[in-house]
Amino acid sequence: MKVSVYSTTTCPYCVMVKRWLGEKGIEFEDILVDNDPKAAQQMVKLSGQMGVPFTWIEDDKGETHGVLGYDVPTLGYLLGAK
Protein backbone atom coordinates (compact mmCIF):
# COMPACT_ATOMS: atom_id res chain seq x y z
CA MET A 1 0.00 0.00 0.00
CA LYS A 2 1.24 3.48 -0.86
CA VAL A 3 0.06 6.50 1.11
CA SER A 4 0.77 10.11 0.19
CA VAL A 5 -0.26 13.16 2.20
CA TYR A 6 -0.52 16.43 0.30
CA SER A 7 0.00 19.14 2.90
CA THR A 8 1.30 22.63 3.60
CA THR A 9 3.77 23.90 6.16
CA THR A 10 1.12 26.03 7.92
CA CYS A 11 -1.84 23.62 8.12
CA PRO A 12 -2.62 22.28 11.64
CA TYR A 13 -4.86 19.52 10.26
CA CYS A 14 -1.99 18.36 8.07
CA VAL A 15 0.12 17.94 11.20
CA MET A 16 -2.72 15.99 12.84
CA VAL A 17 -3.12 13.59 9.90
CA LYS A 18 0.61 12.93 9.71
CA ARG A 19 0.81 12.41 13.48
CA TRP A 20 -2.12 9.96 13.35
CA LEU A 21 -0.51 7.99 10.52
CA GLY A 22 2.76 7.86 12.43
CA GLU A 23 1.03 6.66 15.61
CA LYS A 24 -0.57 3.85 13.59
CA GLY A 25 2.79 2.87 12.10
CA ILE A 26 1.67 3.71 8.57
CA GLU A 27 4.46 4.88 6.29
CA PHE A 28 3.59 7.78 4.01
CA GLU A 29 5.11 10.27 1.64
CA ASP A 30 4.72 13.89 2.77
CA ILE A 31 4.21 16.15 -0.24
CA LEU A 32 4.40 19.85 0.65
CA VAL A 33 2.32 21.61 -1.99
CA ASP A 34 3.19 25.11 -0.79
CA ASN A 35 6.81 24.42 -1.78
CA ASP A 36 6.14 22.52 -5.01
CA PRO A 37 3.79 23.94 -7.69
CA LYS A 38 3.88 20.70 -9.70
CA ALA A 39 2.79 18.73 -6.64
CA ALA A 40 -0.02 21.23 -6.08
CA GLN A 41 -1.20 20.69 -9.66
CA GLN A 42 -1.08 16.92 -9.16
CA MET A 43 -3.15 17.23 -5.98
CA VAL A 44 -5.80 19.30 -7.79
CA LYS A 45 -5.85 16.75 -10.61
CA LEU A 46 -6.42 13.90 -8.12
CA SER A 47 -8.82 15.66 -5.76
CA GLY A 48 -10.56 18.26 -7.91
CA GLN A 49 -9.90 20.97 -5.32
CA MET A 50 -7.22 22.88 -3.38
CA GLY A 51 -7.91 21.80 0.23
CA VAL A 52 -5.34 20.15 2.47
CA PRO A 53 -4.63 17.76 3.93
CA PHE A 54 -5.42 15.44 1.07
CA THR A 55 -4.44 11.81 1.59
CA TRP A 56 -4.05 9.63 -1.50
CA ILE A 57 -4.09 5.88 -0.95
CA GLU A 58 -3.12 3.24 -3.50
CA ASP A 59 -3.98 -0.16 -2.07
CA ASP A 60 -2.54 -3.57 -2.88
CA LYS A 61 -5.44 -4.32 -5.25
CA GLY A 62 -4.62 -1.32 -7.42
CA GLU A 63 -7.59 0.69 -6.16
CA THR A 64 -7.11 4.35 -5.28
CA HIS A 65 -8.85 6.46 -2.67
CA GLY A 66 -8.63 10.13 -1.80
CA VAL A 67 -9.49 11.48 1.64
CA LEU A 68 -9.86 15.20 2.24
CA GLY A 69 -9.17 16.66 5.67
CA TYR A 70 -8.60 15.07 9.03
CA ASP A 71 -11.13 12.28 8.47
CA VAL A 72 -9.87 9.61 10.87
CA PRO A 73 -12.89 7.26 10.51
CA THR A 74 -12.45 7.07 6.73
CA LEU A 75 -8.66 6.81 6.92
CA GLY A 76 -8.93 4.09 9.55
CA TYR A 77 -11.36 2.13 7.43
CA LEU A 78 -9.33 2.41 4.22
CA LEU A 79 -6.02 1.66 5.95
CA GLY A 80 -7.29 -1.03 8.30
CA ALA A 81 -6.23 1.00 11.34
CA LYS A 82 -8.22 1.59 14.51
PASEBA-1860 file (N, C-alpha, C; in nm, 3 decimals):
! residues 82
1> MKVSVYST> 0.084/-0.117/0.000/0.000/0.000/0.000/0.089/0.124/0.000 ~ 0.050/0.222/-0.080/0.124/0.348/-0.086/0.032/0.459/-0.038 ~ 0.083/0.539/0.055/0.006/0.650/0.111/0.084/0.779/0.091 ~ 0.017/0.879/0.037/0.077/1.011/0.019/-0.012/1.114/0.085 ~ 0.049/1.208/0.157/-0.026/1.316/0.220/0.018/1.447/0.155 ~ -0.075/1.511/0.087/-0.052/1.643/0.030/-0.083/1.743/0.141 ~ 0.016/1.825/0.176/0.000/1.914/0.290/0.071/2.047/0.265 ~ 0.055/2.138/0.362/0.130/2.263/0.360/0.204/2.277/0.492
9> TTCPYCVM> 0.297/2.369/0.495/0.377/2.390/0.616/0.301/2.463/0.725 ~ 0.186/2.522/0.695/0.112/2.603/0.792/-0.021/2.542/0.834 ~ -0.052/2.423/0.789/-0.184/2.362/0.812/-0.183/2.273/0.938 ~ -0.259/2.311/1.042/-0.262/2.228/1.164/-0.326/2.091/1.141 ~ -0.423/2.082/1.053/-0.486/1.952/1.026/-0.391/1.859/0.952 ~ -0.302/1.917/0.873/-0.199/1.836/0.807/-0.109/1.770/0.911 ~ -0.070/1.847/1.011/0.012/1.794/1.120/-0.063/1.681/1.190 ~ -0.192/1.699/1.214/-0.272/1.599/1.284/-0.282/1.469/1.205
17> VKRWLGEK> -0.303/1.479/1.074/-0.312/1.359/0.990/-0.180/1.284/0.991 ~ -0.071/1.357/0.974/0.061/1.293/0.971/0.096/1.231/1.107 ~ 0.058/1.297/1.215/0.081/1.241/1.348/0.000/1.113/1.366 ~ -0.126/1.114/1.323/-0.212/0.996/1.335/-0.155/0.879/1.256 ~ -0.112/0.904/1.133/-0.051/0.799/1.052/0.073/0.743/1.120 ~ 0.156/0.830/1.174/0.276/0.786/1.243/0.244/0.701/1.366 ~ 0.143/0.743/1.442/0.103/0.666/1.561/0.052/0.527/1.524 ~ -0.006/0.514/1.406/-0.057/0.385/1.359/0.050/0.303/1.288
25> GIEFEDIL> 0.170/0.358/1.275/0.279/0.287/1.210/0.265/0.278/1.059 ~ 0.191/0.371/1.002/0.167/0.371/0.857/0.268/0.464/0.791 ~ 0.348/0.408/0.703/0.446/0.488/0.629/0.374/0.569/0.522 ~ 0.421/0.692/0.500/0.359/0.778/0.401/0.462/0.875/0.345 ~ 0.431/0.923/0.227/0.511/1.027/0.164/0.445/1.161/0.195 ~ 0.521/1.255/0.246/0.472/1.389/0.277/0.505/1.480/0.160 ~ 0.402/1.530/0.093/0.421/1.615/-0.024/0.375/1.756/0.012 ~ 0.470/1.847/0.026/0.440/1.985/0.065/0.405/2.068/-0.059
33> VDNDPKAA> 0.278/2.093/-0.077/0.232/2.161/-0.199/0.260/2.310/-0.197 ~ 0.285/2.368/-0.081/0.319/2.511/-0.079/0.463/2.536/-0.124 ~ 0.542/2.430/-0.132/0.681/2.442/-0.178/0.702/2.384/-0.317 ~ 0.598/2.325/-0.375/0.614/2.252/-0.501/0.491/2.272/-0.590 ~ 0.494/2.367/-0.683/0.379/2.394/-0.769/0.334/2.273/-0.851 ~ 0.427/2.189/-0.894/0.388/2.070/-0.970/0.310/1.973/-0.883 ~ 0.350/1.959/-0.758/0.279/1.873/-0.664/0.139/1.928/-0.638 ~ 0.128/2.061/-0.628/-0.002/2.123/-0.608/-0.094/2.094/-0.726
41> QQMVKLSG> -0.041/2.101/-0.846/-0.120/2.069/-0.966/-0.163/1.924/-0.965 ~ -0.074/1.834/-0.924/-0.108/1.692/-0.916/-0.219/1.669/-0.815 ~ -0.212/1.737/-0.700/-0.315/1.723/-0.598/-0.451/1.768/-0.652 ~ -0.454/1.880/-0.722/-0.580/1.930/-0.779/-0.633/1.832/-0.883 ~ -0.544/1.774/-0.960/-0.585/1.675/-1.061/-0.649/1.553/-0.993 ~ -0.590/1.508/-0.883/-0.642/1.390/-0.812/-0.770/1.421/-0.735 ~ -0.773/1.537/-0.669/-0.882/1.566/-0.576/-0.992/1.654/-0.633 ~ -0.959/1.733/-0.735/-1.056/1.826/-0.791/-1.070/1.953/-0.710
49> QMGVPFTW> -0.981/1.976/-0.613/-0.990/2.097/-0.532/-0.854/2.130/-0.471 ~ -0.848/2.239/-0.393/-0.722/2.288/-0.338/-0.704/2.263/-0.189 ~ -0.798/2.197/-0.122/-0.791/2.180/0.023/-0.685/2.080/0.066 ~ -0.629/2.106/0.184/-0.534/2.015/0.247/-0.578/1.991/0.391 ~ -0.541/1.884/0.450/-0.463/1.776/0.393/-0.547/1.692/0.297 ~ -0.480/1.638/0.200/-0.542/1.544/0.107/-0.457/1.418/0.107 ~ -0.516/1.308/0.149/-0.444/1.181/0.159/-0.483/1.093/0.042 ~ -0.384/1.047/-0.031/-0.405/0.963/-0.150/-0.355/0.823/-0.116
57> IEDDKGET> -0.441/0.725/-0.131/-0.409/0.588/-0.095/-0.418/0.500/-0.219 ~ -0.313/0.425/-0.245/-0.312/0.324/-0.350/-0.297/0.190/-0.279 ~ -0.404/0.109/-0.283/-0.398/-0.016/-0.207/-0.336/-0.129/-0.288 ~ -0.321/-0.243/-0.226/-0.254/-0.357/-0.288/-0.333/-0.417/-0.404 ~ -0.460/-0.383/-0.416/-0.544/-0.432/-0.525/-0.542/-0.339/-0.645 ~ -0.469/-0.229/-0.634/-0.462/-0.132/-0.742/-0.572/-0.027/-0.737 ~ -0.653/-0.030/-0.632/-0.759/0.069/-0.616/-0.701/0.194/-0.550 ~ -0.758/0.309/-0.586/-0.711/0.435/-0.528/-0.826/0.503/-0.454
65> HGVLGYDV> -0.788/0.575/-0.349/-0.885/0.646/-0.267/-0.825/0.779/-0.225 ~ -0.906/0.883/-0.228/-0.863/1.013/-0.180/-0.947/1.053/-0.060 ~ -0.881/1.106/0.042/-0.949/1.148/0.164/-0.910/1.292/0.192 ~ -1.010/1.379/0.197/-0.986/1.520/0.224/-1.002/1.548/0.373 ~ -0.908/1.621/0.429/-0.917/1.666/0.567/-0.871/1.562/0.667 ~ -0.898/1.594/0.792/-0.860/1.507/0.903/-0.979/1.416/0.931 ~ -0.998/1.319/0.843/-1.113/1.228/0.847/-1.065/1.092/0.897 ~ -1.043/1.081/1.027/-0.987/0.961/1.087/-1.075/0.837/1.065
73> PTLGYLLG> -1.208/0.846/1.076/-1.289/0.726/1.051/-1.268/0.668/0.910 ~ -1.264/0.755/0.810/-1.245/0.707/0.673/-1.103/0.655/0.653 ~ -1.005/0.728/0.704/-0.866/0.681/0.692/-0.848/0.546/0.762 ~ -0.903/0.535/0.881/-0.893/0.409/0.955/-0.954/0.293/0.880 ~ -1.069/0.316/0.820/-1.136/0.213/0.743/-1.052/0.172/0.623 ~ -1.008/0.269/0.545/-0.933/0.241/0.422/-0.797/0.178/0.450 ~ -0.737/0.215/0.563/-0.602/0.166/0.595/-0.602/0.049/0.692 ~ -0.720/0.008/0.737/-0.729/-0.103/0.830/-0.669/-0.072/0.966
81> AK> -0.679/0.055/1.006/-0.623/0.100/1.134/-0.735/0.145/1.226 ~ -0.720/0.116/1.354/-0.822/0.159/1.451/-0.766/0.265/1.542
END
